[in-house]
Every structure is written in structure tokens, then in C-alpha cells.
Amino acid sequence: MTDSRYRWGGLAWVLTLQFFVVEAIAAARYGGYSYSADVISDLGTADSAARLLMNGSFVVQGLLIAVGVLLLGPGLAGNGGRLARVLLVLAGLGVLLVGLFPSDGVTAVHQVAAGVHLVAGSIGLIAVAYAVRPRSEGIGTTLAVLGLVGVIATIFFGSAVFLGLGEGGMERIAAYVIPIGLAVAGAALWRQKDDWLALTNPDGSPSRRQLREDARLERAQRAAERDAALEAAARRAAERPAAPARPTPTEDDDDFDPDDPWAPRRR
């Protein structure tokens, strides 16, 4: 994959942080707005002085997510990468529809789109975590934690369990992890590009990929040696002659004298 795709794809995901800037501007222009009590969608309704700015931000957010998936998709490895591409496209489409259909307009479409964005975005982060883990275990773990927090917060928000944070507070936990996680992943992919595929570092030392490959081969060799030892032991046991069976005593061999029970028996 070319460096330019990593650069522009990573930049697209980093720019999803624009949401926080626009949200702060819209909230400041909305009289009495509460981050805890009021949901994000309220900033895009007719009561918001910056509704066009906020809804435009939703649309731009969806486009940025989709562009990042398009450009960075080939760099996301394995089943996690394939699942991430599907889920993040859905997340981008969801937030785009949120901007096109405000909550005081076509409410049903807005609610379904918001739910798709939160669910697909959070699970998508977990999928991205598995896709980037070969590059960096730290980045993979961070994304997995963010995705898990998003999934839990989405469940709580949908169940009206706010844990003292308020409806808006719980929704923000569910929503905020998505741009944060995408920005982290985008910056990591932008910086690393395909360098992680190299088996040696510029100074000639083994790369992380080479060390992992060496460890995998060592584990495979130990497992093969263990299996060979077990098979050899099984063959030796099968080739060993069986011990002769001990004769079974019969009634005729019994020297017990019923007339003299105290008489000694023959050995």
C-alpha cells in the first residue's frame, strides 16, 4: 500500500476530532445547554443557533470515516480488518444520516441512524484493534478498551441507565470513544505505514515482527519435539513384551482342610 494512502487515510481519521470543536461551538451558542442533561442531537435541532454547523459536522464526520476506511482498508489485516471495514462504513453512514435527518425532523430515521453509528462504531473499534495488533500491541489494546467502553456505554444509554452521568453524559461516553479511537488508529497507521512488515530495523536489529515470528517458530519447534517424545514413548510401551499372566487359583488348588482349620497350608 502506498505511503500517500496511509497519509490521507490517517489524516481523515485524525480529522474526525473536528466533532469536538464543532460541538463545543454549538453548545456555547445554545442557551442553557448541559453536557450532562442534554443529548448531542439537540445541538442539531431548530432550537440550536448553530444547527447547520452541527448537522454539517455530522455529515462531514460520516464522510471522513468512510474515506479513512477506503484508503486504510488494505492496511487492516485479517478477519478483524475485513470486519472493521464493514462496521466502520456502517458507522459513517449512520452519523451522516444523523446530520441529514435531525431529531426534530424524521425522528425514526434519526434514532435508528444514531444507534447504528454507536453500535457499529464501538464494535468496529474492537475489530480495528485486532487488525492493528500485529503492528502494535499497545495500540491494539487501547482500541479494544475504547471499543469495549463504547459498547457498554451504548447498552447503558439505550437502557436508560445513566449512573448519575445524565442522559447526555452517558451518550457522550458512547459517542466520544469513536472519534478518539479512529484518531489513534489513523495516527498509528499514518506513522507506521508498511514499515512494520520489515524483518529488521534500520540499525540492523530484529524488528518486532521478526521477534514475534522467531518466538512463534520456537513454540512450534518445542511442540513438535514434545509430540515426537510422546510418540516414541508410546512406541516403546507398545513394543515391550507383555508380562505373563498369573494363574488363577481353582478350588482344586485350595489346601484348606475343613476337618482341621488350624492346620498350616502349603505355599
DABELGI-V608351 format. One record per pair of residues at least 6 apart in sequence whose ideal C-beta (glycine too) atoms are under 6 Angstrom apart, sorted by the first residue. I is the first residue (numbers start at 1). J is the second residue. D is the distance in Angstrom with one decimal. If there is no record, write none. Layout:
i: {I & I}
j: {J & J}
d: {D & D}
//
This chain:
i: {1 & 1 & 3 & 5 & 6 & 6 & 6 & 7 & 8 & 9 & 9 & 9 & 10 & 10 & 10 & 12 & 12 & 12 & 13 & 13 & 13 & 13 & 14 & 14 & 14 & 15 & 16 & 16 & 16 & 16 & 17 & 17 & 19 & 19 & 19 & 22 & 22 & 26 & 26 & 26 & 26 & 27 & 29 & 29 & 30 & 35 & 36 & 36 & 36 & 37 & 37 & 38 & 39 & 39 & 39 & 41 & 43 & 44 & 44 & 44 & 44 & 45 & 45 & 45 & 46 & 55 & 58 & 58 & 58 & 59 & 59 & 61 & 62 & 62 & 62 & 65 & 65 & 65 & 66 & 66 & 69 & 69 & 69 & 72 & 73 & 75 & 76 & 76 & 77 & 80 & 80 & 80 & 81 & 83 & 84 & 84 & 84 & 84 & 87 & 87 & 87 & 87 & 88 & 90 & 90 & 91 & 91 & 91 & 91 & 94 & 94 & 94 & 95 & 97 & 98 & 98 & 101 & 101 & 103 & 118 & 118 & 119 & 121 & 122 & 122 & 122 & 122 & 125 & 125 & 125 & 125 & 126 & 126 & 128 & 128 & 129 & 129 & 129 & 132 & 132 & 133 & 135 & 135 & 139 & 143 & 146 & 146 & 149 & 150 & 150 & 153 & 153 & 153 & 154 & 156 & 157 & 157 & 157 & 162 & 196 & 198 & 199 & 199 & 200 & 201 & 255 & 255 & 257}
j: {74 & 75 & 193 & 71 & 189 & 190 & 193 & 190 & 71 & 68 & 71 & 72 & 186 & 189 & 190 & 64 & 67 & 68 & 68 & 182 & 183 & 186 & 183 & 186 & 187 & 64 & 61 & 64 & 179 & 182 & 179 & 183 & 57 & 61 & 179 & 53 & 57 & 43 & 50 & 53 & 54 & 33 & 49 & 50 & 48 & 168 & 166 & 168 & 169 & 166 & 168 & 168 & 167 & 168 & 171 & 103 & 54 & 51 & 54 & 55 & 102 & 102 & 103 & 104 & 104 & 99 & 95 & 98 & 99 & 96 & 99 & 95 & 92 & 95 & 96 & 88 & 91 & 92 & 89 & 92 & 85 & 88 & 89 & 189 & 85 & 189 & 84 & 131 & 131 & 127 & 130 & 131 & 131 & 127 & 124 & 127 & 128 & 131 & 120 & 123 & 124 & 127 & 124 & 116 & 120 & 117 & 120 & 121 & 124 & 113 & 116 & 117 & 117 & 113 & 113 & 114 & 109 & 110 & 110 & 154 & 174 & 154 & 178 & 147 & 150 & 151 & 154 & 143 & 146 & 147 & 181 & 144 & 147 & 143 & 185 & 140 & 143 & 144 & 139 & 140 & 140 & 192 & 196 & 188 & 181 & 177 & 181 & 177 & 174 & 177 & 170 & 173 & 174 & 174 & 170 & 170 & 171 & 174 & 170 & 209 & 207 & 207 & 210 & 207 & 207 & 265 & 266 & 263}
d: {4.9 & 5.3 & 5.5 & 4.7 & 5.6 & 5.4 & 4.6 & 5.9 & 5.6 & 5.0 & 3.0 & 3.7 & 4.0 & 5.1 & 2.7 & 4.8 & 4.4 & 4.0 & 4.1 & 4.2 & 5.9 & 2.8 & 4.9 & 4.8 & 5.7 & 5.4 & 5.8 & 5.0 & 4.1 & 5.1 & 5.6 & 5.3 & 5.8 & 5.5 & 5.3 & 5.9 & 3.9 & 4.2 & 3.9 & 5.9 & 4.4 & 4.7 & 4.4 & 4.6 & 5.1 & 5.6 & 3.5 & 5.3 & 4.5 & 4.9 & 5.6 & 4.8 & 5.9 & 5.1 & 5.3 & 4.1 & 4.3 & 5.2 & 4.5 & 4.5 & 4.6 & 5.5 & 5.9 & 4.3 & 5.7 & 4.2 & 5.3 & 4.8 & 2.9 & 5.3 & 4.0 & 4.9 & 4.3 & 4.5 & 2.8 & 5.8 & 6.0 & 3.4 & 5.9 & 4.2 & 5.4 & 4.9 & 5.6 & 5.5 & 4.8 & 5.7 & 5.5 & 3.9 & 5.4 & 4.8 & 3.0 & 4.0 & 3.8 & 4.2 & 5.4 & 3.7 & 4.5 & 5.5 & 4.5 & 5.6 & 3.5 & 5.9 & 4.4 & 5.7 & 4.0 & 5.1 & 4.2 & 3.7 & 5.6 & 4.6 & 3.7 & 3.2 & 4.5 & 3.7 & 5.0 & 5.3 & 4.4 & 4.7 & 4.8 & 4.5 & 5.0 & 5.9 & 3.9 & 5.1 & 3.1 & 4.5 & 5.9 & 5.2 & 5.5 & 3.3 & 4.2 & 5.5 & 3.7 & 5.4 & 5.3 & 4.6 & 3.8 & 3.8 & 5.4 & 5.3 & 3.4 & 5.6 & 4.5 & 4.8 & 5.2 & 4.4 & 4.3 & 5.5 & 5.5 & 4.0 & 5.9 & 4.0 & 3.8 & 4.3 & 5.5 & 4.6 & 5.1 & 5.2 & 4.7 & 6.0 & 5.4 & 5.7 & 4.3 & 5.7 & 5.3 & 5.0 & 4.9 & 5.1}
//
